[in-house]
Amino acid sequence: MGTKTWVGLAIIMSLWAADLAVAADWSLVPSVTQKSEFNSNLNLAFTNPTSDYIFTLTPAADFNYNTEITQLQGHLGLSGQHYLSNSNLDHIDQNYQINGRHQATPKINLSLNTSYIVDTTLLEELLTSGLVIGRSPRTSILANPGMTYNITERLSSTLYYNFTRVLYQAPQYTDYATHQLGLNFNYLLSNERTTLTNNNIVRETLYPGGNSYKTLGVYLGANHKFTENWEFNLLGGMNINKSDFDTQVQDLSQFPFFTSVAHKRVKHTKGTPYFKVSTTRRWTNLNVTAGFSRDQSPSAYGYVLNFTRVYASVGYTFTERLTGILGGGYSSSSQASQANNQDYNYYTVSGRLAYKITEKLSVSPGYSFSRYDDLTGDRSALAHSAYVMLSYSYPIHYQK
C-alpha cells in the first residue's frame, strides 16, 4: 500500500512537467556504483560482534527538469548487498525520491517532496533518532506538500504538511506515523544579507495501542550571509510536549496472596528546548561545515527521544581529479516520554578520498570508526569499516 501511495504522488508531480511546449532544460544521470567493504561489527553489538565482507552494487538514476516556473528533481536507486559469511542478511534496498516546485502565480509557489526508502544498513535510523537497530528492513514513506506566499518583496510565509510512516520488519521494533503541520515566516532585512525567521509547528506521533506524543513548537532565528562564501544559521525555541502512553503496573492490593499486572494510562506534559545552529564556509580549495541541533524524534523503541547532534566536516580539493573529506559527529538520544529510562551516545569519525580516473569513472577509498554507548546499561560497542567504491556515471543533457 505504501509503494502504491508513493507512486501515485510521483505521478501527480510529474504532471507539473507535462507541458513540453515551453522552454525546458532537463538532465538524466544514470550511474552504477560497486562498493567492497569490511565491517568489524555489523550491528554495533555490545557483545559477540559479527564481522563480514560486504559487496554492494547500486544502479541509480538522477534527473532534473527545469522551466521558468517548474523545477522537478528525482532519484531512483536500488542497492543489492551480499554478505560473504552472513548471506541471510542479503537484501536489495530501495531509494526513490521526487521533489518538485511550481510557481502557480507571481506570489504563490507550490512544492511537494516525496520519498520511499527501504534501508537495512542502520543508516536511516541513526540519522533519524541516533539509535542502532539490527540489519533488518526499515521502510520509510514521506509526503511533504507546501505552499509559499510572498506577502511583500521582503516578507514571505510558508504553510506545509509533513507525513512520515515508518515500518519495521523485525517484530521487536514498533511502527509509527508522524503528522506535522507548520507555518513559517521569513523577512529579509534591508542589508540584503540577513533573513529573520519564525517557525511554528504542531506535530503528533502515533504508535500502536493508542500511544501518542504531541508537540507544539515555536522557534525564532535568522540566516546571515557574511560573504558569498560564508553563511550562518540560528534557530531556537521551545517544544511543549504532551505524551499519552499505556504502561503495565503491578497491582499489590492482594499481596502477599497474589499479585497481578494491570494496564494504566500515563500522561505527561513538559517543555523541552529546541536549537539548530549551522555554518558553512568555502574557500578556493577548502570548505568547512559544522552544526548543532537539539530536537525530538520518533524511534523504533516505541517512544519519542530527545535527540542532540553535533557534526563537522572538512573538504579539500587537492587537484582537479583528487578530493578528500574528513568528518565527525556525535549524537545523544534520551527517552522523552518517561515510559522508560534509556540514554545512548553515538560517535563517528570518517575519511574518504575521491579520484576521477576519467570524467565518468571514479574510485573512492574510505574508512569510518563508530562507537555506540548505552549509558543506562553501562556498555559500549565499537565498529571499524574500510571500503573501496568504483562509480561510473553517464550524464545526458537536453535543452529545448
Disulfide bonds with the S-S distance in Angstrom:
none
